[in-house]
């Protein structure tokens, strides 16, 4: 949606982003004196290529599935961020996150056209993240 020339309405996009609960969810809490949730270098490396997303929505706005179903399909940017939290070893709500995405419209409207990957200014690969979510749900 366009508010006026070069001013898009990003409300729907950010509402969808909020819907994936993009924050660390750890039911154990921190131990006494623990300042941070630590993770191994290998676990941290799994997040490379996802945390760098600047939420510009270039990928989502280039996606035909998002054009046709923006009200239901979460789009590449939001799904890549969802996968970022699914892969985070410090987060222990992976199954709940996957269950929330297991929907005919939220996830499965992606038809791997891959416009998202072509237009990303940070050279990230949302299509790969979406495919990985689908694999985890299979």
Biotite code that builds the C-alpha atoms (Angstrom):
import biotite.structure as struc

atoms = struc.array([
    struc.Atom([0.000, 0.000, 0.000], chain_id="A", res_id=1, res_name="UNK", atom_name="CA", element="C"),
    struc.Atom([1.216, 3.494, -0.805], chain_id="A", res_id=2, res_name="UNK", atom_name="CA", element="C"),
    struc.Atom([0.480, 6.483, 1.438], chain_id="A", res_id=3, res_name="UNK", atom_name="CA", element="C"),
    struc.Atom([1.910, 8.917, -1.100], chain_id="A", res_id=4, res_name="UNK", atom_name="CA", element="C"),
    struc.Atom([4.787, 8.968, -3.581], chain_id="A", res_id=5, res_name="UNK", atom_name="CA", element="C"),
    struc.Atom([7.750, 7.056, -2.072], chain_id="A", res_id=6, res_name="UNK", atom_name="CA", element="C"),
    struc.Atom([5.961, 6.611, 1.282], chain_id="A", res_id=7, res_name="UNK", atom_name="CA", element="C"),
    struc.Atom([4.692, 3.052, 1.653], chain_id="A", res_id=8, res_name="UNK", atom_name="CA", element="C"),
    struc.Atom([2.387, 1.914, 4.427], chain_id="A", res_id=9, res_name="UNK", atom_name="CA", element="C"),
    struc.Atom([4.494, -0.685, 6.258], chain_id="A", res_id=10, res_name="UNK", atom_name="CA", element="C"),
    struc.Atom([1.857, -1.366, 8.916], chain_id="A", res_id=11, res_name="UNK", atom_name="CA", element="C"),
    struc.Atom([0.887, -4.826, 7.624], chain_id="A", res_id=12, res_name="UNK", atom_name="CA", element="C"),
    struc.Atom([4.529, -5.821, 7.211], chain_id="A", res_id=13, res_name="UNK", atom_name="CA", element="C"),
    struc.Atom([5.437, -4.852, 10.780], chain_id="A", res_id=14, res_name="UNK", atom_name="CA", element="C"),
    struc.Atom([2.286, -6.454, 12.168], chain_id="A", res_id=15, res_name="UNK", atom_name="CA", element="C"),
    struc.Atom([3.297, -9.712, 10.488], chain_id="A", res_id=16, res_name="UNK", atom_name="CA", element="C"),
    struc.Atom([6.808, -9.319, 11.880], chain_id="A", res_id=17, res_name="UNK", atom_name="CA", element="C"),
    struc.Atom([5.371, -8.832, 15.370], chain_id="A", res_id=18, res_name="UNK", atom_name="CA", element="C"),
    struc.Atom([3.261, -11.991, 14.925], chain_id="A", res_id=19, res_name="UNK", atom_name="CA", element="C"),
    struc.Atom([6.335, -14.259, 14.873], chain_id="A", res_id=20, res_name="UNK", atom_name="CA", element="C"),
    struc.Atom([7.414, -12.929, 18.280], chain_id="A", res_id=21, res_name="UNK", atom_name="CA", element="C"),
    struc.Atom([10.943, -11.956, 17.185], chain_id="A", res_id=22, res_name="UNK", atom_name="CA", element="C"),
    struc.Atom([12.645, -12.179, 20.538], chain_id="A", res_id=23, res_name="UNK", atom_name="CA", element="C"),
    struc.Atom([14.430, -14.817, 22.569], chain_id="A", res_id=24, res_name="UNK", atom_name="CA", element="C"),
    struc.Atom([12.031, -17.111, 24.400], chain_id="A", res_id=25, res_name="UNK", atom_name="CA", element="C"),
    struc.Atom([13.717, -19.173, 27.079], chain_id="A", res_id=26, res_name="UNK", atom_name="CA", element="C"),
    struc.Atom([11.507, -20.713, 29.737], chain_id="A", res_id=27, res_name="UNK", atom_name="CA", element="C"),
    struc.Atom([14.425, -21.656, 32.005], chain_id="A", res_id=28, res_name="UNK", atom_name="CA", element="C"),
    struc.Atom([15.481, -18.095, 32.676], chain_id="A", res_id=29, res_name="UNK", atom_name="CA", element="C"),
    struc.Atom([18.980, -17.039, 33.637], chain_id="A", res_id=30, res_name="UNK", atom_name="CA", element="C"),
    struc.Atom([20.911, -18.654, 36.445], chain_id="A", res_id=31, res_name="UNK", atom_name="CA", element="C"),
    struc.Atom([22.015, -16.610, 39.420], chain_id="A", res_id=32, res_name="UNK", atom_name="CA", element="C"),
    struc.Atom([24.725, -14.212, 38.258], chain_id="A", res_id=33, res_name="UNK", atom_name="CA", element="C"),
    struc.Atom([24.307, -15.096, 34.580], chain_id="A", res_id=34, res_name="UNK", atom_name="CA", element="C"),
    struc.Atom([24.567, -11.945, 32.469], chain_id="A", res_id=35, res_name="UNK", atom_name="CA", element="C"),
    struc.Atom([24.006, -13.449, 29.008], chain_id="A", res_id=36, res_name="UNK", atom_name="CA", element="C"),
    struc.Atom([22.731, -16.537, 27.254], chain_id="A", res_id=37, res_name="UNK", atom_name="CA", element="C"),
    struc.Atom([25.881, -18.037, 25.748], chain_id="A", res_id=38, res_name="UNK", atom_name="CA", element="C"),
    struc.Atom([26.143, -20.254, 22.686], chain_id="A", res_id=39, res_name="UNK", atom_name="CA", element="C"),
    struc.Atom([28.907, -22.064, 20.871], chain_id="A", res_id=40, res_name="UNK", atom_name="CA", element="C"),
    struc.Atom([30.644, -20.589, 17.837], chain_id="A", res_id=41, res_name="UNK", atom_name="CA", element="C"),
    struc.Atom([29.032, -23.308, 15.702], chain_id="A", res_id=42, res_name="UNK", atom_name="CA", element="C"),
    struc.Atom([25.530, -22.429, 16.933], chain_id="A", res_id=43, res_name="UNK", atom_name="CA", element="C"),
    struc.Atom([26.245, -18.734, 16.425], chain_id="A", res_id=44, res_name="UNK", atom_name="CA", element="C"),
    struc.Atom([27.438, -19.404, 12.857], chain_id="A", res_id=45, res_name="UNK", atom_name="CA", element="C"),
    struc.Atom([24.014, -20.905, 12.025], chain_id="A", res_id=46, res_name="UNK", atom_name="CA", element="C"),
    struc.Atom([22.530, -17.419, 12.396], chain_id="A", res_id=47, res_name="UNK", atom_name="CA", element="C"),
    struc.Atom([24.831, -15.872, 9.793], chain_id="A", res_id=48, res_name="UNK", atom_name="CA", element="C"),
    struc.Atom([22.870, -14.737, 6.782], chain_id="A", res_id=49, res_name="UNK", atom_name="CA", element="C"),
    struc.Atom([19.716, -14.137, 8.820], chain_id="A", res_id=50, res_name="UNK", atom_name="CA", element="C"),
    struc.Atom([20.440, -11.669, 11.599], chain_id="A", res_id=51, res_name="UNK", atom_name="CA", element="C"),
    struc.Atom([21.846, -9.156, 9.084], chain_id="A", res_id=52, res_name="UNK", atom_name="CA", element="C"),
    struc.Atom([18.372, -8.505, 7.630], chain_id="A", res_id=53, res_name="UNK", atom_name="CA", element="C"),
    struc.Atom([17.473, -4.805, 7.925], chain_id="A", res_id=54, res_name="UNK", atom_name="CA", element="C"),
    struc.Atom([13.717, -5.375, 7.375], chain_id="A", res_id=55, res_name="UNK", atom_name="CA", element="C"),
    struc.Atom([13.645, -3.163, 4.285], chain_id="A", res_id=56, res_name="UNK", atom_name="CA", element="C"),
    struc.Atom([10.965, -5.469, 2.770], chain_id="A", res_id=57, res_name="UNK", atom_name="CA", element="C"),
    struc.Atom([12.560, -5.456, -0.682], chain_id="A", res_id=58, res_name="UNK", atom_name="CA", element="C"),
    struc.Atom([12.223, -9.238, -0.754], chain_id="A", res_id=59, res_name="UNK", atom_name="CA", element="C"),
    struc.Atom([8.587, -9.201, 0.310], chain_id="A", res_id=60, res_name="UNK", atom_name="CA", element="C"),
    struc.Atom([7.595, -6.516, -2.172], chain_id="A", res_id=61, res_name="UNK", atom_name="CA", element="C"),
    struc.Atom([9.307, -8.400, -5.011], chain_id="A", res_id=62, res_name="UNK", atom_name="CA", element="C"),
    struc.Atom([7.437, -11.630, -4.234], chain_id="A", res_id=63, res_name="UNK", atom_name="CA", element="C"),
    struc.Atom([4.381, -12.425, -6.402], chain_id="A", res_id=64, res_name="UNK", atom_name="CA", element="C"),
    struc.Atom([2.945, -14.629, -3.655], chain_id="A", res_id=65, res_name="UNK", atom_name="CA", element="C"),
    struc.Atom([3.127, -11.665, -1.285], chain_id="A", res_id=66, res_name="UNK", atom_name="CA", element="C"),
    struc.Atom([1.457, -9.397, -3.874], chain_id="A", res_id=67, res_name="UNK", atom_name="CA", element="C"),
    struc.Atom([-1.538, -11.728, -4.067], chain_id="A", res_id=68, res_name="UNK", atom_name="CA", element="C"),
    struc.Atom([-1.780, -12.791, -0.424], chain_id="A", res_id=69, res_name="UNK", atom_name="CA", element="C"),
    struc.Atom([-0.181, -10.014, 1.647], chain_id="A", res_id=70, res_name="UNK", atom_name="CA", element="C"),
    struc.Atom([-2.946, -10.307, 4.228], chain_id="A", res_id=71, res_name="UNK", atom_name="CA", element="C"),
    struc.Atom([-2.217, -14.013, 4.930], chain_id="A", res_id=72, res_name="UNK", atom_name="CA", element="C"),
    struc.Atom([1.228, -14.944, 3.590], chain_id="A", res_id=73, res_name="UNK", atom_name="CA", element="C"),
    struc.Atom([3.987, -13.735, 5.911], chain_id="A", res_id=74, res_name="UNK", atom_name="CA", element="C"),
    struc.Atom([6.449, -13.089, 3.105], chain_id="A", res_id=75, res_name="UNK", atom_name="CA", element="C"),
    struc.Atom([10.165, -13.764, 2.763], chain_id="A", res_id=76, res_name="UNK", atom_name="CA", element="C"),
    struc.Atom([11.509, -11.204, 5.241], chain_id="A", res_id=77, res_name="UNK", atom_name="CA", element="C"),
    struc.Atom([9.254, -12.269, 8.099], chain_id="A", res_id=78, res_name="UNK", atom_name="CA", element="C"),
    struc.Atom([9.765, -15.975, 7.396], chain_id="A", res_id=79, res_name="UNK", atom_name="CA", element="C"),
    struc.Atom([13.542, -15.547, 7.330], chain_id="A", res_id=80, res_name="UNK", atom_name="CA", element="C"),
    struc.Atom([13.346, -13.815, 10.706], chain_id="A", res_id=81, res_name="UNK", atom_name="CA", element="C"),
    struc.Atom([11.115, -16.613, 12.006], chain_id="A", res_id=82, res_name="UNK", atom_name="CA", element="C"),
    struc.Atom([13.752, -19.119, 10.910], chain_id="A", res_id=83, res_name="UNK", atom_name="CA", element="C"),
    struc.Atom([16.418, -17.037, 12.634], chain_id="A", res_id=84, res_name="UNK", atom_name="CA", element="C"),
    struc.Atom([14.652, -17.666, 15.957], chain_id="A", res_id=85, res_name="UNK", atom_name="CA", element="C"),
    struc.Atom([13.906, -21.314, 15.133], chain_id="A", res_id=86, res_name="UNK", atom_name="CA", element="C"),
    struc.Atom([17.652, -21.901, 14.588], chain_id="A", res_id=87, res_name="UNK", atom_name="CA", element="C"),
    struc.Atom([18.794, -19.995, 17.677], chain_id="A", res_id=88, res_name="UNK", atom_name="CA", element="C"),
    struc.Atom([20.178, -22.570, 20.135], chain_id="A", res_id=89, res_name="UNK", atom_name="CA", element="C"),
    struc.Atom([19.346, -20.304, 23.089], chain_id="A", res_id=90, res_name="UNK", atom_name="CA", element="C"),
    struc.Atom([15.623, -20.296, 22.262], chain_id="A", res_id=91, res_name="UNK", atom_name="CA", element="C"),
    struc.Atom([13.659, -23.274, 23.612], chain_id="A", res_id=92, res_name="UNK", atom_name="CA", element="C"),
    struc.Atom([10.310, -22.591, 21.900], chain_id="A", res_id=93, res_name="UNK", atom_name="CA", element="C"),
    struc.Atom([11.228, -24.087, 18.518], chain_id="A", res_id=94, res_name="UNK", atom_name="CA", element="C"),
    struc.Atom([8.263, -26.459, 18.335], chain_id="A", res_id=95, res_name="UNK", atom_name="CA", element="C"),
    struc.Atom([5.777, -23.710, 19.203], chain_id="A", res_id=96, res_name="UNK", atom_name="CA", element="C"),
    struc.Atom([7.314, -21.438, 16.572], chain_id="A", res_id=97, res_name="UNK", atom_name="CA", element="C"),
    struc.Atom([7.108, -24.180, 13.943], chain_id="A", res_id=98, res_name="UNK", atom_name="CA", element="C"),
    struc.Atom([3.527, -25.016, 14.871], chain_id="A", res_id=99, res_name="UNK", atom_name="CA", element="C"),
    struc.Atom([2.546, -21.368, 14.456], chain_id="A", res_id=100, res_name="UNK", atom_name="CA", element="C"),
    struc.Atom([3.994, -21.317, 10.922], chain_id="A", res_id=101, res_name="UNK", atom_name="CA", element="C"),
    struc.Atom([2.465, -24.629, 9.833], chain_id="A", res_id=102, res_name="UNK", atom_name="CA", element="C"),
    struc.Atom([-0.349, -23.034, 7.861], chain_id="A", res_id=103, res_name="UNK", atom_name="CA", element="C"),
    struc.Atom([-1.369, -23.176, 4.203], chain_id="A", res_id=104, res_name="UNK", atom_name="CA", element="C"),
    struc.Atom([-1.075, -19.409, 3.838], chain_id="A", res_id=105, res_name="UNK", atom_name="CA", element="C"),
    struc.Atom([1.544, -18.219, 6.352], chain_id="A", res_id=106, res_name="UNK", atom_name="CA", element="C"),
    struc.Atom([4.323, -20.423, 4.945], chain_id="A", res_id=107, res_name="UNK", atom_name="CA", element="C"),
    struc.Atom([3.204, -22.525, 2.015], chain_id="A", res_id=108, res_name="UNK", atom_name="CA", element="C"),
    struc.Atom([2.357, -19.692, -0.386], chain_id="A", res_id=109, res_name="UNK", atom_name="CA", element="C"),
    struc.Atom([6.070, -19.581, -1.216], chain_id="A", res_id=110, res_name="UNK", atom_name="CA", element="C"),
    struc.Atom([6.560, -21.131, -4.645], chain_id="A", res_id=111, res_name="UNK", atom_name="CA", element="C"),
    struc.Atom([10.366, -20.643, -4.721], chain_id="A", res_id=112, res_name="UNK", atom_name="CA", element="C"),
    struc.Atom([10.283, -18.030, -7.465], chain_id="A", res_id=113, res_name="UNK", atom_name="CA", element="C"),
    struc.Atom([13.355, -16.598, -5.666], chain_id="A", res_id=114, res_name="UNK", atom_name="CA", element="C"),
    struc.Atom([12.797, -12.929, -6.530], chain_id="A", res_id=115, res_name="UNK", atom_name="CA", element="C"),
    struc.Atom([13.442, -12.368, -2.822], chain_id="A", res_id=116, res_name="UNK", atom_name="CA", element="C"),
    struc.Atom([17.027, -13.537, -3.064], chain_id="A", res_id=117, res_name="UNK", atom_name="CA", element="C"),
    struc.Atom([17.726, -11.574, -6.231], chain_id="A", res_id=118, res_name="UNK", atom_name="CA", element="C"),
    struc.Atom([16.650, -8.205, -4.811], chain_id="A", res_id=119, res_name="UNK", atom_name="CA", element="C"),
    struc.Atom([18.073, -8.347, -1.275], chain_id="A", res_id=120, res_name="UNK", atom_name="CA", element="C"),
    struc.Atom([20.446, -5.393, -0.796], chain_id="A", res_id=121, res_name="UNK", atom_name="CA", element="C"),
    struc.Atom([22.360, -7.381, 1.851], chain_id="A", res_id=122, res_name="UNK", atom_name="CA", element="C"),
    struc.Atom([22.670, -10.449, -0.465], chain_id="A", res_id=123, res_name="UNK", atom_name="CA", element="C"),
    struc.Atom([20.776, -12.682, 1.970], chain_id="A", res_id=124, res_name="UNK", atom_name="CA", element="C"),
    struc.Atom([18.774, -15.745, 0.930], chain_id="A", res_id=125, res_name="UNK", atom_name="CA", element="C"),
    struc.Atom([15.213, -15.726, 2.330], chain_id="A", res_id=126, res_name="UNK", atom_name="CA", element="C"),
    struc.Atom([14.253, -18.533, -0.064], chain_id="A", res_id=127, res_name="UNK", atom_name="CA", element="C"),
    struc.Atom([16.731, -20.873, 1.611], chain_id="A", res_id=128, res_name="UNK", atom_name="CA", element="C"),
    struc.Atom([15.387, -19.998, 5.058], chain_id="A", res_id=129, res_name="UNK", atom_name="CA", element="C"),
    struc.Atom([11.817, -20.716, 3.886], chain_id="A", res_id=130, res_name="UNK", atom_name="CA", element="C"),
    struc.Atom([12.914, -24.057, 2.420], chain_id="A", res_id=131, res_name="UNK", atom_name="CA", element="C"),
    struc.Atom([14.593, -24.930, 5.731], chain_id="A", res_id=132, res_name="UNK", atom_name="CA", element="C"),
    struc.Atom([11.403, -24.183, 7.654], chain_id="A", res_id=133, res_name="UNK", atom_name="CA", element="C"),
    struc.Atom([9.470, -26.450, 5.269], chain_id="A", res_id=134, res_name="UNK", atom_name="CA", element="C"),
    struc.Atom([12.049, -29.215, 5.811], chain_id="A", res_id=135, res_name="UNK", atom_name="CA", element="C"),
    struc.Atom([11.702, -28.948, 9.575], chain_id="A", res_id=136, res_name="UNK", atom_name="CA", element="C"),
    struc.Atom([7.920, -29.267, 9.247], chain_id="A", res_id=137, res_name="UNK", atom_name="CA", element="C"),
    struc.Atom([8.105, -32.268, 6.881], chain_id="A", res_id=138, res_name="UNK", atom_name="CA", element="C"),
])
